[in-house]
Amino acid sequence: MYITADENTNNYFERFKTVKIFDPRYNTEKTWQVVGVDPYYGDGIIQVFLDEFFENSIADAVAANNNKENNENPVDKTAPYITGPLEVKQYSKAYYEIHNAENGNWYIEWQGKEESLNSSLKIIPLNIEIGELGWFTLIYRI
């Protein structure tokens, strides 16, 4: 699919994003997943590669139930805690914020290795650039 390149479209279309496109032939709306974006395709044009995406109401219900369970465990708002997404997609950007703590540093632990993120900001952006599945732990040490 070819789309006019502007600030909105460049920021909107990223890998794994789902989009709904209306098909006038069948008078239906179909969901597609972005599998690739070529922002350098042409002058003022980006090329977006889409793949058919199947709605999975069962998986959506399970995810909603998991989010409900996570929200049922209240966080002690007087102690230091981190807010941010619990799940992130590959090649995405996520923001995490530390509350009730200052003058510390951010660390990330992944595959048994710990690495300093060299930041003492209260809000830290994480670019998820590794394309493999797994877990990481975000740590804020005072």
MOCOR-V344590 format. One record per backbone hydrogen bond with DSSP energy under -1.0 kcal/mol. NH is the residue of the N-H (numbers start at 1). CO is the residue of the C=O. E is the energy in kcal/mol with one decimal. If there is no record, write none. Layout:
[[NH | CO | E] [NH | CO | E]]
This chain:
[[3 | 46 | -2.5] [5 | 44 | -2.7] [10 | 6 | -2.5] [11 | 7 | -1.7] [12 | 8 | -2.1] [13 | 9 | -2.1] [16 | 34 | -2.9] [17 | 14 | -1.8] [19 | 32 | -2.9] [21 | 30 | -2.8] [23 | 28 | -3.6] [27 | 23 | -1.0] [28 | 23 | -1.5] [30 | 21 | -2.7] [32 | 19 | -3.2] [33 | 51 | -2.9] [34 | 17 | -3.1] [35 | 49 | -2.9] [36 | 49 | -1.3] [38 | 47 | -3.3] [41 | 38 | -1.2] [42 | 45 | -1.5] [45 | 42 | -1.6] [46 | 3 | -2.9] [47 | 38 | -2.1] [48 | 1 | -3.2] [49 | 36 | -3.1] [51 | 33 | -2.2] [53 | 31 | -1.9] [60 | 56 | -2.2] [61 | 57 | -2.1] [62 | 58 | -2.3] [63 | 59 | -2.5] [64 | 60 | -2.3] [65 | 61 | -2.1] [66 | 62 | -2.4] [67 | 63 | -2.4] [68 | 64 | -2.0] [69 | 65 | -2.3] [70 | 66 | -2.4] [71 | 67 | -2.0] [74 | 72 | -1.1] [81 | 99 | -1.4] [83 | 97 | -2.6] [91 | 128 | -1.2] [94 | 126 | -2.4] [96 | 124 | -2.3] [97 | 83 | -2.4] [98 | 122 | -2.3] [99 | 81 | -2.6] [105 | 141 | -2.5] [106 | 119 | -2.0] [107 | 139 | -2.9] [108 | 115 | -2.6] [109 | 137 | -2.9] [110 | 113 | -2.7] [113 | 110 | -1.7] [115 | 108 | -2.6] [117 | 106 | -2.5] [124 | 96 | -3.0] [126 | 94 | -3.6] [128 | 92 | -3.4] [129 | 127 | -1.3] [137 | 109 | -2.5] [139 | 107 | -3.1] [141 | 105 | -2.6]]
